Amino acid sequence: MTTDCDGNPDKTAHETSSEPVWLVYDGECPICSAWSRYARIRDAVGELRLVDARHPGALMDEITAAGLDIDQGMVLKFKGTLYYGPDAVWMMSLLGTPSGAFNRFNAWCFGSQHRARIVYPIAKAFRNLVLKALGVEYIGNLQKTA
C-alpha cells in the first residue's frame, strides 16, 4: 500500500517500482493548478503526486524548514531532493513525457536550465497578477514560522 506525503494510506495510488515524485503548487492559483493538472511524467520515473501547498502537511513543513517560499516558486521533490522554482519546472520537463501538445510546449519553454531561468520569472509575474486580480492571498509559509 502506498501513502500520501503525510504517511496516510493512499488507496487510489498505483503501485510502482519507483518512488513517487511530488509536485507542490498553489491550489488556488488557476495557472498553477492547470499546469500541475496537465503535467505528465514518464511511467518509468514513478508516480506524480500533486500537493496543494495551501494544505498543511509533512512535505510543506519540509519545504518551509528548507527556507523555500512557496509563494515565489513551486517545488518538486524527486529522489529526496527538493527542486525549487525554475529548477522544479526544468526537472519536470526532463521527467516529462514527449506526448501531447502541453508537454511539448513545456519541454520547449523549460527544457534547459537557461530557458527555465528566463521563462519562469515571466510566468511567476503573470501568476502574481492573476492572484491579485482574483483577490487571492499569498500562502505565506515562511511568515507563519516567524
C-alpha positions in Angstrom: 0.0 0.0 0.0 1.3 3.5 -0.8 0.9 6.6 1.4 0.4 10.2 0.8 3.1 12.8 1.8 1.8 12.8 5.4 2.1 9.0 5.7 -1.7 8.3 5.4 -2.8 5.3 3.3 -3.4 6.2 -0.3 -5.9 3.8 -1.7 -6.1 5.5 -5.1 -2.4 5.3 -6.0 -1.0 2.7 -8.3 1.9 0.7 -7.1 5.1 1.4 -9.0 8.6 0.2 -8.5 9.9 3.8 -8.4 9.3 6.2 -5.5 6.7 8.9 -6.2 7.5 12.3 -7.5 5.9 15.1 -5.5 4.8 18.4 -7.1 3.8 21.1 -4.7 1.9 24.1 -6.1 -0.7 26.8 -5.1 -4.1 25.1 -5.4 -5.9 28.5 -5.5 -3.9 29.7 -8.5 -5.7 28.8 -11.7 -2.4 28.9 -13.7 -0.5 26.6 -11.2 -3.5 24.3 -11.0 -3.8 23.9 -14.7 -0.1 23.4 -15.2 0.0 20.8 -12.5 -3.0 19.0 -13.8 -1.6 18.7 -17.3 2.0 18.0 -16.5 2.8 14.3 -17.0 5.9 12.3 -16.3 7.2 9.1 -17.8 5.9 5.9 -16.2 9.5 4.8 -15.7 10.1 7.7 -13.4 7.4 7.0 -10.9 4.0 8.3 -10.0 3.4 12.1 -10.0 1.6 13.2 -6.8 0.2 16.7 -6.7 0.2 18.5 -3.4 -1.8 21.7 -2.8 0.6 24.0 -0.8 -2.4 25.6 1.0 -3.0 22.4 3.0 -0.6 21.7 5.9 1.4 18.5 5.9 4.8 17.0 6.3 6.0 18.0 2.9 5.0 21.6 3.4 6.8 21.5 6.8 9.9 20.2 4.9 9.7 23.0 2.3 9.3 25.6 5.0 12.2 24.2 7.1 14.4 24.4 3.9 13.5 28.1 3.7 11.7 27.9 0.4 9.0 30.5 -0.1 6.2 28.6 -1.9 4.7 31.9 -3.0 7.8 32.5 -5.1 8.1 29.1 -6.7 6.6 25.6 -6.9 8.6 22.7 -5.5 9.3 19.3 -7.0 10.6 16.5 -4.7 12.3 13.8 -6.7 14.5 11.1 -5.2 14.7 13.0 -1.9 15.8 16.3 -3.4 13.8 19.5 -3.4 13.8 21.4 -6.7 12.5 25.0 -6.4 11.1 27.5 -8.9 12.8 27.3 -12.3 14.7 24.2 -11.3 11.4 22.5 -10.5 9.9 23.1 -13.9 13.2 22.3 -15.6 13.2 18.9 -13.8 9.6 18.4 -14.7 10.4 19.0 -18.4 13.2 16.4 -18.1 10.9 13.8 -16.5 8.0 14.6 -18.7 6.5 12.6 -21.5 7.1 13.7 -25.1 3.4 13.1 -25.9 0.8 15.8 -26.1 0.9 19.5 -27.1 1.2 20.7 -23.5 4.2 18.5 -22.7 6.0 19.5 -25.9 5.3 23.2 -25.2 6.5 22.6 -21.6 9.7 21.0 -22.9 10.3 23.9 -25.2 9.8 26.5 -22.5 11.6 24.8 -19.7 13.8 22.0 -21.3 17.0 23.8 -20.5 18.0 25.4 -17.2 18.9 28.6 -19.2 15.4 28.8 -20.8 13.7 27.9 -17.5 15.5 30.7 -15.7 14.3 33.2 -18.3 10.7 32.0 -18.7 9.9 31.1 -15.1 10.1 34.7 -13.7 7.8 35.8 -16.5 5.3 33.1 -15.7 5.6 33.9 -12.0 4.9 37.6 -12.6 1.8 36.7 -14.6 0.7 34.3 -11.8 1.1 37.2 -9.3 -1.1 39.5 -11.5 -3.8 36.8 -11.7 -3.8 36.2 -8.0 -4.0 39.9 -7.3 -6.9 40.3 -9.8 -8.8 37.4 -8.2 -8.1 38.7 -4.7 -6.3 35.5 -3.6 -3.9 35.9 -0.6 -0.4 34.5 -0.7 0.2 31.3 1.2 2.9 32.9 3.4 4.6 29.6 4.6 7.7 31.4 5.7 5.8 34.1 7.6 3.9 31.5 9.5 7.1 30.3 11.2 8.4 33.8 12.1 
